[in-house]
Amino acid sequence: MSLWRFQTYRRVGLLGINRRNAEYILGHNPRRLFPLVDDKLATKALCRDHGIRTPDLYGTISAHHEIRDLEKMLAPHDSFVMKPASGAMGNGVLMVLKRRGDSFIRGSGAQLGIRDLRYHASSILSGLYSLGGRVDRALIEARVRVHEVFNDLGEGVPDCRVIVFRGVPVMSMLRLPTQMSDGRANLHQGAIAAGVDITTGTTHHAVHLDRVVSKHPDTGKAVRGIQLPHWDEILRISAMSADMTGLGYLGVDVVIDADEGPMLLELNARPGLSIQIANGGGLTPLLERIEKLDISGSTPKERIAMARSVFAAHRKAALGEDRAT
Amino acid sequence: MNLRVVLLAAALAGCGVVIVAYKIGALGYELVPRTTEDRWSVQMQVRYRGAGDNAVARIHLPSDREPHQRIYDERIVSEGGTFDVITQDGNRVGVLAGHVGAQSTLSYRFAVHLSAREGVLPAEAEIIDGDLENGSAWLEAEQYIQSDDPRVASRLEEINAPDAGPIETVRHIHGYVTDEVADLDFGDDTDALTALQVERGGPLGKARLAVALARAAGIPARVVTGIDLEDGARSEVQHWAEVSLAGDWHALDPISGYLGSLPRQRLIVFTGDAPLLSTAAVEDLSFQLTAMKEEVSQHRLYRRRASDAGRLLDRVSLYTLPVQTQMTLRVLLLIPFGALIVALFRNMVGVPTFGTFMPVLLALAFIETSLAIGVALLLLIIGVGWVFRRLLDWLQLLMIPRLSFLLTVVILIIVGISLLSDHAGMTAGLSAAAFPIVIITATIERFSVMIVEEGPRNAAKTTAGTLLVALACYALLMSNMLQRTVLAFPELLLPVLGALLLIGRYTGYRLSEWVRFAAFKKGFKEA
């Protein structure tokens, strides 16, 4: 029991929450840009202007009296997702898989009536799930169909988080929901996080509740060595997100639809640090390398190339260090 | 770390330290102020609105009674009326005359030096001429001291031996009124005869009875009114009796049981059967009494000011403020230290809490309620509130009305606790109202949402974190020593500002990350 562990963390280059806030968020993310990512409707509009796909928007509810029209809005759709426009950490996301008679079947199998959906919409509008409890809007969008690569990898939709610094993708992870996480991709609630090799798009390392795992706890399927489809498009979406928002330090959440391919789900101006656990490595050495790059006037394509060379150089240095010790 | 921040922090801390050093070195302040055992700062405040043409408030003011009681540094601030000090029946009386409809305020501040009264009753004494001179008026019956009533005389016969001398008689009267007459806590306007008949009375009633019995025995006696000084706003007005023996007045206190001497902290205000404060044609009357133990530094400051040698820093000293304000500032000045603790716990240790300053507010509430009771009440309120919040889930209410409903429930819980504890005769629960109600309501809401979204474990962890930080703040805010030190040296807030700057730019790991990143304890995992 000693604080030596912090020295190990420093050698690995783990980014702590204080340094992330002070140097990367306060230093690279101007406050005035936050509304672009805190409001999913604003993000969606931005994506449309920049040719980035997002799940189809079925409708929005901005005021309580519009809740009366909810049934009409939902009528053409058997499955959909209702979520707060400015929710955080996946709070308040309600996914309906199908209908049975008058009731709606959730991802977890629970049955809901239209009354429950109305109450949920009203909770969202009241700001129950929004940052700081502010009045919010509810949006209803298409449910993403799970790509076949993720068959037998648990219920719910896996999503891919990419950290982008100065427009250069830095680190990525795939979040796989489990029964324990109730179909949600939240790591604290027991979702699996698998580190994704930024150069190839394959998972190379995975943790479940902070323990290294190689198989999905529900299905036993291997969680390492999964090749994400459309990896180049995921990197392109990530690099472009930085351009369209102007945020220097950004978390980009991408889902892969079986038919439509990668779609941007949401952006995060304060991305979490667990991605380091998922990858078994720290962010700091990569961020420090990217800090030195000259990115002025570069295209997303050029920055993706930079990302690959940064990662290769880092891996070489880390291997060299390991050999030396 | 940013050099500018470090320099600024160092400059702030440096300023604070220099001022403290100057005050200690040149002005004779003490770093850890010692309180004097016998010097007090006292403030009496009267406030009223005139309701008639001759609106007036008369308040008895204490005077020197060498060698036991010496008053100095008196200061009177009156507003909205004329103020005069007159002498009446040998007592000093402050008269505040106001106008119809106008607010009149009198703030009377003074410092007092009390020394021990080690008086004992003389071993043997007759009633001498001096006593009668002292007390020609102190043998007559008065409106509320019916010493000429035959019932008083017959009771005196019952409790006193027929051939007892004055000393023995006084002892018998003291023993009877102290032990046989029960104490009443309220309704203290009992006259001597009533107290005698029901054998019950408050301090004034018992004092009147003692005086009546003494006068019936031919011993000059009078009622005395004073104040038991206590640090804070809890000083109490007291009444007792004095008897004249062998030319000297001797105290006979049927409440505390003192005979011939008095409690050390007792300030004598006036003699005679009259109220401390009397008014005519006023409304909205308020009277406040605050006392504070004086500190050595403070005493030196008074002495310097008396000799006109005050320096600038003396003049801006907080000791020159009204006592009541000083009491408030003592706690107020510690709040930044509490905020510093919150910052330390949240940013360097990584303890989760509900709301940023909730722990500080809770600590302030705990000071009112006392710790164990405060924690118990808090958990009770949150627990019951949470049950109601769960019930509200069924009704599917909109958020603002739901929160308002919850707020009302919280207030009802607090009212319920107060009623129950009053009926059970416990004063502890009565302080539940000290809690920051709005913030507790928000916490209940946050707590119940957290249980659903992040699991009961996280909710419990955050609750424990909030309590832990609140306890740390409480320990700090309760420190009498720190309270005094910061009141003497408010410039200590400058180093606090410096420390906050440093924490604000601390980019190292949080202690909680020691656990959070435990997967890395063996270093890098080969990809």
Interface residues (C-beta under 8 A of the other chain):
Chain A: L3 R5 F6 T8 Y9 R11 V12 L14 G16 I17 N18 R19 A22 E23 H64 N91 R115 Y119 S122 S123 S126 G127 L128 G133 H188 Q189 G195 D197 H204 H205 V207 D210 R211 V212 Q276 I277 N279 G280 G281 G282 R315 A318 D322
Chain B: N347 G350 Q396 L398 M399 I400 V449 E453 E454 G455 N458 R505 Y506 T507 G508 Y509 R510 E513 W514 F517 A518 A519 F520 K521 K522 G523 F524 K525 E526 A527
